[in-house]
Amino acid sequence: MARSAPGNALANAYSDLGDYYMYKVPDSANYYFQKGLSHIKEKTAPVYTGLLCNVAAYSQSIGEMDKALSQYHFAYDEAQRLHWNEGKVVAASSMGVLYRRKEMPDSALYYYKEALEVAENQQDMSLLPIFIQISLSCMQMVPG
């Protein structure tokens, strides 16, 4: 993963701590993600948009789906503004997951397709099998 601007070294450290705790103690992870965001000096990719996605992932992990969707939308917009395609893929695919869990297959397919198109434009086909499986499962939910 590319590193961020030198002024964001502390934000990077907090991001790494949050990543470490995410699956062990999510509340601690969120604390570190929030601290990382508070130490952002330059809103650059990947640390800034990565932290935004991590905060959204925390909201998702505690069941706050609407809040997580809003946070992922913001992270997607910021990744787009910063021209950071990896962040766009993460945010869009995560929104697809959330919309699928909310039983909104049309929206889920839209964001999976968006994530796939961004990945395709970067010639990153590593996610293709995953998106195909997810898309097929969403299509089964759509009537007709």
N, CA, C and O atoms as a GROMACS GRO file, in nm:
protein
  576
    1MET      N    1   0.085  -0.118   0.000
    1MET     CA    2   0.000   0.000   0.000
    1MET      C    3   0.089   0.124   0.000
    1MET      O    4   0.188   0.132   0.074
    2ALA      N    5   0.053   0.218  -0.083
    2ALA     CA    6   0.131   0.342  -0.088
    2ALA      C    7   0.115   0.417   0.043
    2ALA      O    8   0.010   0.411   0.106
    3ARG      N    9   0.217   0.485   0.082
    3ARG     CA   10   0.211   0.562   0.206
    3ARG      C   11   0.164   0.703   0.174
    3ARG      O   12   0.168   0.746   0.059
    4SER      N   13   0.121   0.772   0.274
    4SER     CA   14   0.064   0.905   0.254
    4SER      C   15   0.170   1.012   0.265
    4SER      O   16   0.289   0.984   0.279
    5ALA      N   17   0.125   1.135   0.260
    5ALA     CA   18   0.213   1.251   0.272
    5ALA      C   19   0.287   1.246   0.406
    5ALA      O   20   0.232   1.196   0.505
    6PRO      N   21   0.411   1.296   0.410
    6PRO     CA   22   0.491   1.289   0.532
    6PRO      C   23   0.423   1.350   0.655
    6PRO      O   24   0.445   1.304   0.767
    7GLY      N   25   0.343   1.453   0.636
    7GLY     CA   26   0.275   1.517   0.748
    7GLY      C   27   0.170   1.430   0.813
    7GLY      O   28   0.118   1.464   0.919
    8ASN      N   29   0.139   1.318   0.750
    8ASN     CA   30   0.036   1.228   0.802
    8ASN      C   31   0.093   1.105   0.872
    8ASN      O   32   0.024   1.005   0.887
    9ALA      N   33   0.218   1.111   0.913
    9ALA     CA   34   0.282   0.995   0.974
    9ALA      C   35   0.208   0.948   1.100
    9ALA      O   36   0.190   0.828   1.120
   10LEU      N   37   0.165   1.041   1.184
   10LEU     CA   38   0.093   1.004   1.306
   10LEU      C   39  -0.043   0.944   1.270
   10LEU      O   40  -0.086   0.846   1.333
   11ALA      N   41  -0.111   1.000   1.172
   11ALA     CA   42  -0.238   0.944   1.128
   11ALA      C   43  -0.218   0.802   1.076
   11ALA      O   44  -0.300   0.714   1.101
   12ASN      N   45  -0.107   0.779   1.005
   12ASN     CA   46  -0.075   0.645   0.957
   12ASN      C   47  -0.055   0.548   1.073
   12ASN      O   48  -0.102   0.434   1.068
   13ALA      N   49   0.014   0.592   1.176
   13ALA     CA   50   0.039   0.506   1.291
   13ALA      C   51  -0.092   0.469   1.359
   13ALA      O   52  -0.113   0.353   1.396
   14TYR      N   53  -0.180   0.567   1.376
   14TYR     CA   54  -0.311   0.537   1.436
   14TYR      C   55  -0.392   0.443   1.347
   14TYR      O   56  -0.462   0.355   1.397
   15SER      N   57  -0.383   0.462   1.217
   15SER     CA   58  -0.453   0.373   1.124
   15SER      C   59  -0.404   0.229   1.139
   15SER      O   60  -0.484   0.136   1.141
   16ASP      N   61  -0.273   0.213   1.149
   16ASP     CA   62  -0.216   0.079   1.167
   16ASP      C   63  -0.261   0.016   1.299
   16ASP      O   64  -0.291  -0.103   1.303
   17LEU      N   65  -0.266   0.096   1.406
   17LEU     CA   66  -0.314   0.044   1.534
   17LEU      C   67  -0.460   0.002   1.524
   17LEU      O   68  -0.499  -0.103   1.575
   18GLY      N   69  -0.541   0.085   1.457
   18GLY     CA   70  -0.681   0.051   1.438
   18GLY      C   71  -0.698  -0.078   1.360
   18GLY      O   72  -0.782  -0.162   1.394
   19ASP      N   73  -0.618  -0.094   1.254
   19ASP     CA   74  -0.623  -0.217   1.175
   19ASP      C   75  -0.592  -0.339   1.262
   19ASP      O   76  -0.655  -0.444   1.248
   20TYR      N   77  -0.496  -0.324   1.351
   20TYR     CA   78  -0.457  -0.434   1.440
   20TYR      C   79  -0.573  -0.474   1.531
   20TYR      O   80  -0.598  -0.593   1.551
   21TYR      N   81  -0.644  -0.376   1.584
   21TYR     CA   82  -0.750  -0.404   1.681
   21TYR      C   83  -0.886  -0.433   1.619
   21TYR      O   84  -0.977  -0.476   1.690
   22MET      N   85  -0.903  -0.411   1.489
   22MET     CA   86  -1.036  -0.418   1.428
   22MET      C   87  -1.109  -0.548   1.457
   22MET      O   88  -1.228  -0.545   1.487
   23TYR      N   89  -1.043  -0.659   1.450
   23TYR     CA   90  -1.112  -0.787   1.471
   23TYR      C   91  -1.091  -0.843   1.611
   23TYR      O   92  -1.140  -0.951   1.642
   24LYS      N   93  -1.018  -0.770   1.694
   24LYS     CA   94  -0.995  -0.813   1.832
   24LYS      C   95  -1.082  -0.733   1.928
   24LYS      O   96  -1.157  -0.790   2.008
   25VAL      N   97  -1.072  -0.601   1.919
   25VAL     CA   98  -1.147  -0.510   2.006
   25VAL      C   99  -1.196  -0.393   1.919
   25VAL      O  100  -1.131  -0.288   1.915
   26PRO      N  101  -1.309  -0.411   1.850
   26PRO     CA  102  -1.354  -0.307   1.756
   26PRO      C  103  -1.367  -0.167   1.815
   26PRO      O  104  -1.340  -0.069   1.746
   27ASP      N  105  -1.408  -0.156   1.940
   27ASP     CA  106  -1.419  -0.023   2.000
   27ASP      C  107  -1.283   0.046   2.009
   27ASP      O  108  -1.272   0.166   1.987
   28SER      N  109  -1.181  -0.031   2.040
   28SER     CA  110  -1.046   0.025   2.042
   28SER      C  111  -1.001   0.063   1.902
   28SER      O  112  -0.937   0.166   1.883
   29ALA      N  113  -1.036  -0.020   1.805
   29ALA     CA  114  -1.002   0.012   1.666
   29ALA      C  115  -1.064   0.145   1.627
   29ALA      O  116  -0.998   0.230   1.568
   30ASN      N  117  -1.192   0.162   1.658
   30ASN     CA  118  -1.259   0.287   1.623
   30ASN      C  119  -1.193   0.406   1.692
   30ASN      O  120  -1.180   0.513   1.632
   31TYR      N  121  -1.151   0.389   1.815
   31TYR     CA  122  -1.080   0.496   1.886
   31TYR      C  123  -0.956   0.538   1.807
   31TYR      O  124  -0.932   0.657   1.788
   32TYR      N  125  -0.879   0.439   1.762
   32TYR     CA  126  -0.757   0.471   1.687
   32TYR      C  127  -0.788   0.530   1.549
   32TYR      O  128  -0.717   0.619   1.502
   33PHE      N  129  -0.894   0.482   1.485
   33PHE     CA  130  -0.932   0.540   1.356
   33PHE      C  131  -0.971   0.687   1.374
   33PHE      O  132  -0.932   0.772   1.293
   34GLN      N  133  -1.047   0.716   1.478
   34GLN     CA  134  -1.089   0.854   1.504
   34GLN      C  135  -0.968   0.942   1.537
   34GLN      O  136  -0.959   1.056   1.493
   35LYS      N  137  -0.876   0.886   1.616
   35LYS     CA  138  -0.753   0.961   1.648
   35LYS      C  139  -0.674   0.987   1.521
   35LYS      O  140  -0.619   1.096   1.502
   36GLY      N  141  -0.667   0.888   1.434
   36GLY     CA  142  -0.598   0.906   1.307
   36GLY      C  143  -0.659   1.018   1.225
   36GLY      O  144  -0.587   1.101   1.171
   37LEU      N  145  -0.791   1.020   1.216
   37LEU     CA  146  -0.858   1.126   1.142
   37LEU      C  147  -0.831   1.263   1.204
   37LEU      O  148  -0.818   1.362   1.132
   38SER      N  149  -0.822   1.268   1.336
   38SER     CA  150  -0.797   1.397   1.402
   38SER      C  151  -0.655   1.447   1.377
   38SER      O  152  -0.626   1.565   1.396
   39HIS      N  153  -0.566   1.357   1.334
   39HIS     CA  154  -0.427   1.396   1.309
   39HIS      C  155  -0.394   1.409   1.160
   39HIS      O  156  -0.278   1.421   1.122
   40ILE      N  157  -0.497   1.406   1.077
   40ILE     CA  158  -0.475   1.426   0.933
   40ILE      C  159  -0.432   1.570   0.910
   40ILE      O  160  -0.503   1.664   0.945
   41LYS      N  161  -0.317   1.586   0.851
   41LYS     CA  162  -0.268   1.720   0.817
   41LYS      C  163  -0.300   1.752   0.672
   41LYS      O  164  -0.332   1.866   0.637
   42GLU      N  165  -0.291   1.650   0.587
   42GLU     CA  166  -0.321   1.666   0.446
   42GLU      C  167  -0.420   1.556   0.406
   42GLU      O  168  -0.393   1.438   0.426
   43LYS      N  169  -0.533   1.596   0.350
   43LYS     CA  170  -0.634   1.498   0.310
   43LYS      C  171  -0.590   1.433   0.180
   43LYS      O  172  -0.635   1.469   0.071
   44THR      N  173  -0.501   1.336   0.195
   44THR     CA  174  -0.447   1.264   0.081
   44THR      C  175  -0.481   1.117   0.093
   44THR      O  176  -0.508   1.065   0.201
   45ALA      N  177  -0.480   1.051  -0.022
   45ALA     CA  178  -0.495   0.906  -0.022
   45ALA      C  179  -0.357   0.847   0.003
   45ALA      O  180  -0.258   0.911  -0.031
   46PRO      N  181  -0.346   0.731   0.060
   46PRO     CA  182  -0.453   0.644   0.102
   46PRO      C  183  -0.494   0.658   0.248
   46PRO      O  184  -0.599   0.607   0.287
   47VAL      N  185  -0.415   0.725   0.330
   47VAL     CA  186  -0.445   0.723   0.475
   47VAL      C  187  -0.580   0.788   0.507
   47VAL      O  188  -0.657   0.733   0.586
   48TYR      N  189  -0.609   0.901   0.448
   48TYR     CA  190  -0.734   0.972   0.480
   48TYR      C  191  -0.855   0.889   0.439
   48TYR      O  192  -0.941   0.861   0.522
   49THR      N  193  -0.862   0.849   0.313
   49THR     CA  194  -0.978   0.773   0.268
   49THR      C  195  -0.979   0.633   0.329
   49THR      O  196  -1.085   0.576   0.351
   50GLY      N  197  -0.861   0.579   0.356
   50GLY     CA  198  -0.855   0.450   0.425
   50GLY      C  199  -0.915   0.458   0.564
   50GLY      O  200  -0.990   0.369   0.606
   51LEU      N  201  -0.883   0.565   0.636
   51LEU     CA  202  -0.942   0.584   0.769
   51LEU      C  203  -1.093   0.603   0.760
   51LEU      O  204  -1.168   0.552   0.844
   52LEU      N  205  -1.138   0.676   0.659
   52LEU     CA  206  -1.282   0.695   0.641
   52LEU      C  207  -1.352   0.561   0.619
   52LEU      O  208  -1.458   0.535   0.676
   53CYS      N  209  -1.293   0.476   0.537
   53CYS     CA  210  -1.350   0.342   0.514
   53CYS      C  211  -1.345   0.258   0.641
   53CYS      O  212  -1.437   0.181   0.668
   54ASN      N  213  -1.239   0.271   0.717
   54ASN     CA  214  -1.228   0.193   0.841
   54ASN      C  215  -1.332   0.235   0.943
   54ASN      O  216  -1.388   0.150   1.014
   55VAL      N  217  -1.360   0.363   0.952
   55VAL     CA  218  -1.464   0.411   1.044
   55VAL      C  219  -1.600   0.355   1.000
   55VAL      O  220  -1.680   0.314   1.083
   56ALA      N  221  -1.624   0.354   0.870
   56ALA     CA  222  -1.748   0.298   0.818
   56ALA      C  223  -1.756   0.148   0.847
   56ALA      O  224  -1.863   0.096   0.882
   57ALA      N  225  -1.644   0.078   0.833
   57ALA     CA  226  -1.641  -0.066   0.862
   57ALA      C  227  -1.673  -0.091   1.009
   57ALA      O  228  -1.740  -0.189   1.042
   58TYR      N  229  -1.626  -0.003   1.095
   58TYR     CA  230  -1.660  -0.017   1.238
   58TYR      C  231  -1.810  -0.003   1.258
   58TYR      O  232  -1.872  -0.084   1.326
   59SER      N  233  -1.869   0.102   1.198
   59SER     CA  234  -2.014   0.121   1.211
   59SER      C  235  -2.089  -0.002   1.160
   59SER      O  236  -2.187  -0.046   1.221
   60GLN      N  237  -2.042  -0.057   1.050
   60GLN     CA  238  -2.102  -0.177   0.994
   60GLN      C  239  -2.090  -0.293   1.093
   60GLN      O  240  -2.184  -0.370   1.111
   61SER      N  241  -1.974  -0.306   1.155
   61SER     CA  242  -1.949  -0.420   1.245
   61SER      C  243  -2.037  -0.417   1.370
   61SER      O  244  -2.064  -0.521   1.430
   62ILE      N  245  -2.081  -0.298   1.409
   62ILE     CA  246  -2.168  -0.290   1.527
   62ILE      C  247  -2.316  -0.279   1.487
   62ILE      O  248  -2.401  -0.252   1.572
   63GLY      N  249  -2.344  -0.300   1.359
   63GLY     CA  250  -2.483  -0.308   1.314
   63GLY      C  251  -2.548  -0.177   1.275
   63GLY      O  252  -2.669  -0.174   1.252
   64GLU      N  253  -2.472  -0.070   1.268
   64GLU     CA  254  -2.528   0.060   1.229
   64GLU      C  255  -2.517   0.075   1.077
   64GLU      O  256  -2.433   0.150   1.026
   65MET      N  257  -2.604   0.003   1.005
   65MET     CA  258  -2.592  -0.004   0.860
   65MET      C  259  -2.617   0.130   0.791
   65MET      O  260  -2.544   0.166   0.698
   66ASP      N  261  -2.716   0.205   0.835
   66ASP     CA  262  -2.744   0.334   0.770
   66ASP      C  263  -2.628   0.432   0.790
   66ASP      O  264  -2.589   0.504   0.698
   67LYS      N  265  -2.575   0.434   0.910
   67LYS     CA  266  -2.460   0.520   0.938
   67LYS      C  267  -2.340   0.476   0.853
   67LYS      O  268  -2.269   0.559   0.796
   68ALA      N  269  -2.317   0.346   0.846
   68ALA     CA  270  -2.206   0.293   0.766
   68ALA      C  271  -2.223   0.330   0.619
   68ALA      O  272  -2.126   0.366   0.553
   69LEU      N  273  -2.345   0.319   0.568
   69LEU     CA  274  -2.369   0.356   0.427
   69LEU      C  275  -2.335   0.502   0.403
   69LEU      O  276  -2.269   0.535   0.304
   70SER      N  277  -2.378   0.587   0.492
   70SER     CA  278  -2.348   0.730   0.479
   70SER      C  279  -2.196   0.753   0.481
   70SER      O  280  -2.143   0.831   0.402
   71GLN      N  281  -2.129   0.684   0.572
   71GLN     CA  282  -1.984   0.700   0.584
   71GLN      C  283  -1.912   0.645   0.460
   71GLN      O  284  -1.815   0.705   0.414
   72TYR      N  285  -1.958   0.533   0.408
   72TYR     CA  286  -1.897   0.479   0.286
   72TYR      C  287  -1.921   0.571   0.166
   72TYR      O  288  -1.833   0.589   0.082
   73HIS      N  289  -2.040   0.630   0.159
   73HIS     CA  290  -2.067   0.724   0.050
   73HIS      C  291  -1.969   0.841   0.056
   73HIS      O  292  -1.915   0.884  -0.046
   74PHE      N  293  -1.946   0.892   0.176
   74PHE     CA  294  -1.852   1.002   0.192
   74PHE      C  295  -1.710   0.958   0.156
   74PHE      O  296  -1.637   1.030   0.087
   75ALA      N  297  -1.671   0.839   0.202
   75ALA     CA  298  -1.538   0.786   0.170
   75ALA      C  299  -1.522   0.769   0.019
   75ALA      O  300  -1.416   0.799  -0.037
   76TYR      N  301  -1.627   0.721  -0.047
   76TYR     CA  302  -1.623   0.704  -0.192
   76TYR      C  303  -1.602   0.839  -0.261
   76TYR      O  304  -1.519   0.852  -0.351
   77ASP      N  305  -1.679   0.939  -0.217
   77ASP     CA  306  -1.667   1.072  -0.277
   77ASP      C  307  -1.528   1.130  -0.257
   77ASP      O  308  -1.472   1.192  -0.347
   78GLU      N  309  -1.471   1.109  -0.140
   78GLU     CA  310  -1.336   1.159  -0.112
   78GLU      C  311  -1.232   1.084  -0.194
   78GLU      O  312  -1.138   1.144  -0.245
   79ALA      N  313  -1.248   0.952  -0.206
   79ALA     CA  314  -1.155   0.874  -0.288
   79ALA      C  315  -1.163   0.919  -0.434
   79ALA      O  316  -1.062   0.925  -0.504
   80GLN      N  317  -1.283   0.949  -0.478
   80GLN     CA  318  -1.300   0.997  -0.616
   80GLN      C  319  -1.234   1.134  -0.632
   80GLN      O  320  -1.166   1.158  -0.732
   81ARG      N  321  -1.254   1.221  -0.535
   81ARG     CA  322  -1.194   1.355  -0.541
   81ARG      C  323  -1.041   1.345  -0.545
   81ARG      O  324  -0.975   1.424  -0.613
   82LEU      N  325  -0.987   1.249  -0.472
   82LEU     CA  326  -0.842   1.232  -0.463
   82LEU      C  327  -0.786   1.139  -0.571
   82LEU      O  328  -0.666   1.113  -0.576
   83HIS      N  329  -0.874   1.089  -0.656
   83HIS     CA  330  -0.834   0.998  -0.764
   83HIS      C  331  -0.765   0.873  -0.710
   83HIS      O  332  -0.667   0.826  -0.768
   84TRP      N  333  -0.817   0.820  -0.600
   84TRP     CA  334  -0.762   0.698  -0.541
   84TRP      C  335  -0.858   0.584  -0.568
   84TRP      O  336  -0.956   0.565  -0.496
   85ASN      N  337  -0.829   0.508  -0.670
   85ASN     CA  338  -0.920   0.403  -0.716
   85ASN      C  339  -0.936   0.289  -0.618
   85ASN      O  340  -1.045   0.233  -0.607
   86GLU      N  341  -0.832   0.252  -0.546
   86GLU     CA  342  -0.845   0.144  -0.449
   86GLU      C  343  -0.949   0.180  -0.342
   86GLU      O  344  -1.028   0.095  -0.301
   87GLY      N  345  -0.949   0.305  -0.299
   87GLY     CA  346  -1.049   0.350  -0.203
   87GLY      C  347  -1.190   0.346  -0.260
   87GLY      O  348  -1.285   0.313  -0.189
   88LYS      N  349  -1.202   0.380  -0.389
   88LYS     CA  350  -1.333   0.373  -0.453
   88LYS      C  351  -1.383   0.229  -0.459
   88LYS      O  352  -1.502   0.204  -0.436
   89VAL      N  353  -1.294   0.135  -0.489
   89VAL     CA  354  -1.333  -0.006  -0.495
   89VAL      C  355  -1.378  -0.054  -0.357
   89VAL      O  356  -1.481  -0.120  -0.345
   90VAL      N  357  -1.302  -0.020  -0.255
   90VAL     CA  358  -1.336  -0.064  -0.118
   90VAL      C  359  -1.471  -0.006  -0.076
   90VAL      O  360  -1.557  -0.078  -0.026
   91ALA      N  361  -1.490   0.124  -0.097
   91ALA     CA  362  -1.615   0.188  -0.054
   91ALA      C  363  -1.734   0.135  -0.135
   91ALA      O  364  -1.837   0.103  -0.077
   92ALA      N  365  -1.719   0.126  -0.267
   92ALA     CA  366  -1.832   0.082  -0.350
   92ALA      C  367  -1.869  -0.063  -0.321
   92ALA      O  368  -1.987  -0.096  -0.309
   93SER      N  369  -1.771  -0.150  -0.309
   93SER     CA  370  -1.803  -0.291  -0.280
   93SER      C  371  -1.864  -0.306  -0.141
   93SER      O  372  -1.950  -0.390  -0.121
   94SER      N  373  -1.819  -0.225  -0.046
   94SER     CA  374  -1.876  -0.229   0.089
   94SER      C  375  -2.020  -0.180   0.088
   94SER      O  376  -2.105  -0.234   0.159
   95MET      N  377  -2.048  -0.078   0.008
   95MET     CA  378  -2.186  -0.032  -0.004
   95MET      C  379  -2.272  -0.142  -0.067
   95MET      O  380  -2.388  -0.159  -0.029
   96GLY      N  381  -2.216  -0.216  -0.163
   96GLY     CA  382  -2.289  -0.328  -0.221
   96GLY      C  383  -2.326  -0.431  -0.116
   96GLY      O  384  -2.438  -0.481  -0.114
   97VAL      N  385  -2.231  -0.463  -0.030
   97VAL     CA  386  -2.258  -0.558   0.078
   97VAL      C  387  -2.371  -0.508   0.168
   97VAL      O  388  -2.463  -0.582   0.201
   98LEU      N  389  -2.363  -0.381   0.206
   98LEU     CA  390  -2.465  -0.327   0.296
   98LEU      C  391  -2.603  -0.323   0.230
   98LEU      O  392  -2.703  -0.357   0.293
   99TYR      N  393  -2.608  -0.283   0.104
   99TYR     CA  394  -2.737  -0.283   0.036
   99TYR      C  395  -2.792  -0.424   0.020
   99TYR      O  396  -2.913  -0.445   0.025
  100ARG      N  397  -2.705  -0.519   0.000
  100ARG     CA  398  -2.753  -0.658  -0.008
  100ARG      C  399  -2.810  -0.701   0.126
  100ARG      O  400  -2.914  -0.766   0.131
  101ARG      N  401  -2.743  -0.666   0.234
  101ARG     CA  402  -2.794  -0.701   0.368
  101ARG      C  403  -2.925  -0.632   0.399
  101ARG      O  404  -3.006  -0.682   0.476
  102LYS      N  405  -2.945  -0.515   0.338
  102LYS     CA  406  -3.071  -0.442   0.356
  102LYS      C  407  -3.178  -0.492   0.258
  102LYS      O  408  -3.286  -0.434   0.249
  103GLU      N  409  -3.146  -0.599   0.186
  103GLU     CA  410  -3.235  -0.659   0.087
  103GLU      C  411  -3.278  -0.558  -0.018
  103GLU      O  412  -3.396  -0.547  -0.053
  104MET      N  413  -3.178  -0.484  -0.068
  104MET     CA  414  -3.197  -0.388  -0.176
  104MET      C  415  -3.104  -0.429  -0.291
  104MET      O  416  -3.002  -0.365  -0.316
  105PRO      N  417  -3.141  -0.538  -0.362
  105PRO     CA  418  -3.050  -0.595  -0.462
  105PRO      C  419  -3.016  -0.501  -0.577
  105PRO      O  420  -2.905  -0.507  -0.629
  106ASP      N  421  -3.108  -0.414  -0.619
  106ASP     CA  422  -3.078  -0.322  -0.729
  106ASP      C  423  -2.963  -0.228  -0.690
  106ASP      O  424  -2.871  -0.205  -0.768
  107SER      N  425  -2.971  -0.174  -0.569
  107SER     CA  426  -2.865  -0.085  -0.522
  107SER      C  427  -2.734  -0.163  -0.502
  107SER      O  428  -2.626  -0.114  -0.535
  108ALA      N  429  -2.746  -0.284  -0.449
  108ALA     CA  430  -2.626  -0.367  -0.428
  108ALA      C  431  -2.557  -0.393  -0.562
  108ALA      O  432  -2.435  -0.378  -0.573
  109LEU      N  433  -2.634  -0.431  -0.664
  109LEU     CA  434  -2.576  -0.457  -0.795
  109LEU      C  435  -2.512  -0.332  -0.853
  109LEU      O  436  -2.406  -0.339  -0.915
  110TYR      N  437  -2.575  -0.217  -0.833
  110TYR     CA  438  -2.520  -0.091  -0.884
  110TYR      C  439  -2.379  -0.068  -0.827
  110TYR      O  440  -2.287  -0.034  -0.901
  111TYR      N  441  -2.363  -0.084  -0.696
  111TYR     CA  442  -2.234  -0.056  -0.634
  111TYR      C  443  -2.132  -0.167  -0.661
  111TYR      O  444  -2.013  -0.138  -0.673
  112TYR      N  445  -2.176  -0.293  -0.671
  112TYR     CA  446  -2.083  -0.398  -0.712
  112TYR      C  447  -2.031  -0.369  -0.853
  112TYR      O  448  -1.912  -0.384  -0.881
  113LYS      N  449  -2.123  -0.327  -0.941
  113LYS     CA  450  -2.083  -0.296  -1.078
  113LYS      C  451  -1.985  -0.179  -1.080
  113LYS      O  452  -1.887  -0.181  -1.154
  114GLU      N  453  -2.012  -0.079  -0.999
  114GLU     CA  454  -1.922   0.037  -0.989
  114GLU      C  455  -1.783  -0.007  -0.944
  114GLU      O  456  -1.682   0.034  -1.003
  115ALA      N  457  -1.778  -0.089  -0.841
  115ALA     CA  458  -1.649  -0.137  -0.790
  115ALA      C  459  -1.576  -0.218  -0.897
  115ALA      O  460  -1.455  -0.204  -0.915
  116LEU      N  461  -1.650  -0.303  -0.966
  116LEU     CA  462  -1.589  -0.385  -1.070
  116LEU      C  463  -1.536  -0.300  -1.184
  116LEU      O  464  -1.426  -0.326  -1.235
  117GLU      N  465  -1.611  -0.198  -1.225
  117GLU     CA  466  -1.566  -0.111  -1.334
  117GLU      C  467  -1.438  -0.035  -1.297
  117GLU      O  468  -1.348  -0.021  -1.379
  118VAL      N  469  -1.431   0.013  -1.173
  118VAL     CA  470  -1.310   0.083  -1.129
  118VAL      C  471  -1.192  -0.015  -1.129
  118VAL      O  472  -1.083   0.019  -1.175
  119ALA      N  473  -1.215  -0.135  -1.078
  119ALA     CA  474  -1.109  -0.236  -1.075
  119ALA      C  475  -1.066  -0.273  -1.217
  119ALA      O  476  -0.948  -0.288  -1.245
  120GLU      N  477  -1.164  -0.288  -1.307
  120GLU     CA  478  -1.133  -0.320  -1.446
  120GLU      C  479  -1.048  -0.211  -1.511
  120GLU      O  480  -0.952  -0.240  -1.582
  121ASN      N  481  -1.085  -0.086  -1.486
  121ASN     CA  482  -1.010   0.026  -1.543
  121ASN      C  483  -0.866   0.028  -1.493
  121ASN      O  484  -0.777   0.080  -1.561
  122GLN      N  485  -0.842  -0.027  -1.378
  122GLN     CA  486  -0.708  -0.037  -1.323
  122GLN      C  487  -0.642  -0.169  -1.362
  122GLN      O  488  -0.529  -0.198  -1.322
  123GLN      N  489  -0.714  -0.247  -1.439
  123GLN     CA  490  -0.670  -0.380  -1.482
  123GLN      C  491  -0.639  -0.470  -1.363
  123GLN      O  492  -0.546  -0.550  -1.366
  124ASP      N  493  -0.720  -0.455  -1.257
  124ASP     CA  494  -0.708  -0.540  -1.140
  124ASP      C  495  -0.820  -0.644  -1.144
  124ASP      O  496  -0.932  -0.617  -1.103
  125MET      N  497  -0.788  -0.761  -1.195
  125MET     CA  498  -0.889  -0.865  -1.211
  125MET      C  499  -0.893  -0.960  -1.091
  125MET      O  500  -0.963  -1.062  -1.095
  126SER      N  501  -0.819  -0.930  -0.987
  126SER     CA  502  -0.814  -1.020  -0.872
  126SER      C  503  -0.949  -1.032  -0.803
  126SER      O  504  -0.977  -1.133  -0.739
  127LEU      N  505  -1.033  -0.929  -0.815
  127LEU     CA  506  -1.163  -0.931  -0.749
  127LEU      C  507  -1.275  -0.985  -0.836
  127LEU      O  508  -1.387  -1.004  -0.788
  128LEU      N  509  -1.249  -1.009  -0.963
  128LEU     CA  510  -1.353  -1.050  -1.056
  128LEU      C  511  -1.433  -1.171  -1.009
  128LEU      O  512  -1.556  -1.164  -1.011
  129PRO      N  513  -1.371  -1.282  -0.968
  129PRO     CA  514  -1.452  -1.398  -0.925
  129PRO      C  515  -1.543  -1.366  -0.807
  129PRO      O  516  -1.656  -1.416  -0.799
  130ILE      N  517  -1.496  -1.284  -0.715
  130ILE     CA  518  -1.578  -1.248  -0.600
  130ILE      C  519  -1.699  -1.167  -0.643
  130ILE      O  520  -1.810  -1.195  -0.600
  131PHE      N  521  -1.677  -1.067  -0.730
  131PHE     CA  522  -1.789  -0.984  -0.776
  131PHE      C  523  -1.889  -1.064  -0.857
  131PHE      O  524  -2.010  -1.038  -0.849
  132ILE      N  525  -1.843  -1.160  -0.935
  132ILE     CA  526  -1.935  -1.242  -1.012
  132ILE      C  527  -2.025  -1.322  -0.918
  132ILE      O  528  -2.146  -1.327  -0.938
  133GLN      N  529  -1.967  -1.385  -0.818
  133GLN     CA  530  -2.047  -1.463  -0.722
  133GLN      C  531  -2.147  -1.375  -0.648
  133GLN      O  532  -2.263  -1.413  -0.632
  134ILE      N  533  -2.103  -1.261  -0.603
  134ILE     CA  534  -2.191  -1.171  -0.528
  134ILE      C  535  -2.302  -1.120  -0.619
  134ILE      O  536  -2.418  -1.117  -0.578
  135SER      N  537  -2.269  -1.082  -0.741
  135SER     CA  538  -2.368  -1.031  -0.833
  135SER      C  539  -2.473  -1.137  -0.865
  135SER      O  540  -2.592  -1.108  -0.872
  136LEU      N  541  -2.428  -1.260  -0.885
  136LEU     CA  542  -2.523  -1.368  -0.911
  136LEU      C  543  -2.617  -1.389  -0.794
  136LEU      O  544  -2.737  -1.412  -0.814
  137SER      N  545  -2.565  -1.382  -0.673
  137SER     CA  546  -2.653  -1.400  -0.557
  137SER      C  547  -2.752  -1.285  -0.545
  137SER      O  548  -2.866  -1.306  -0.502
  138CYS      N  549  -2.712  -1.164  -0.582
  138CYS     CA  550  -2.804  -1.049  -0.580
  138CYS      C  551  -2.912  -1.065  -0.687
  138CYS      O  552  -3.028  -1.032  -0.664
  139MET      N  553  -2.872  -1.114  -0.804
  139MET     CA  554  -2.968  -1.129  -0.913
  139MET      C  555  -3.077  -1.231  -0.876
  139MET      O  556  -3.190  -1.222  -0.923
  140GLN      N  557  -3.042  -1.326  -0.793
  140GLN     CA  558  -3.141  -1.424  -0.748
  140GLN      C  559  -3.245  -1.360  -0.658
  140GLN      O  560  -3.357  -1.410  -0.645
  141MET      N  561  -3.209  -1.248  -0.594
  141MET     CA  562  -3.303  -1.179  -0.506
  141MET      C  563  -3.402  -1.091  -0.585
  141MET      O  564  -3.510  -1.060  -0.535
  142VAL      N  565  -3.366  -1.053  -0.708
  142VAL     CA  566  -3.451  -0.964  -0.786
  142VAL      C  567  -3.565  -1.046  -0.848
  142VAL      O  568  -3.539  -1.145  -0.916
  143PRO      N  569  -3.690  -1.005  -0.824
  143PRO     CA  570  -3.803  -1.078  -0.882
  143PRO      C  571  -3.802  -1.071  -1.035
  143PRO      O  572  -3.761  -0.971  -1.094
  144GLY      N  573  -3.847  -1.181  -1.097
  144GLY     CA  574  -3.861  -1.184  -1.242
  144GLY      C  575  -3.741  -1.238  -1.302
  144GLY      O  576  -3.733  -1.250  -1.425
   0.00000   0.00000   0.00000
